[in-house]
Amino acid sequence: MKEQTKFALRLPTSLYEAIRKEAEKSGMSINEYMVYVMEQYHKLDVMSRLASLEMTVAKLTGFPEE
């Protein structure tokens, strides 16, 4: 089993309800859905940083961006 950490998060009721509905539509618990959303966000953030790094390298080396 993966190591886990538990934490409490206060949300506006409207945001909680939106998350609850999306989790239900996805067939997930709220916890599963939030973990999925955070993992996807993290992956996008990593990909965004990688793209930014690639653009910087291209500018520094004079190679055209792909």
N, C-alpha and C positions, 0 to 999 in steps of 0.2 A: 504494500500500500504506500502511495506517495505521502511524503511528509505534508502536513496541513497546518495552517494557522487559522484561528478563528478571530473575527473582529466584528464589532457592531458598527453600523452605518446609519446615520439619520438621513432620511430622504423626505422631500415634500410628498404629501399624499398623492398628488397627481402623477408624479414620476413613479412612485411605487406601483400605482394602479396600471400605468402604461407598461411597466416591466412585467408585472404579474400577467397581464393579458398576452403579451408577446411570448412569455414563457409557456403559458397554457397553449397558445397556438402552435408552438414548437414542440409540444409534448415533453417539456422539461420542467423540472422544479425551478423555483425562482433562483435557488443557489446554483444549479447547473447552468441555467441561462446566463446568470451574471458572470460566472467563471468563463463561459464560452465567449461572451461579449468582451470581457477584459483581455482574454487571450488574443482575440481577433484584433482588438485595438493595439495591443502590444506588437503584434506582427506587422500591422500597418505602419506603426511608428518606426520599427526597425527598417522596414522597406523604404520608408521615406528618408531616413537618415542615410541609408545605403545609396539611394538615388542622388541625394545631395552630395555625398562624397564622390560618387562617380562623375558628377558634373564638375566638381572642383578639380579633380584629377585631370579631366579632359581640358579644362581651361589652362591648367598649369603646364600640361604637356603639349598643348596645341592640337590634340586630336579632336576631331569633330565628335559631337555627341551622337549617340545612336538612338 
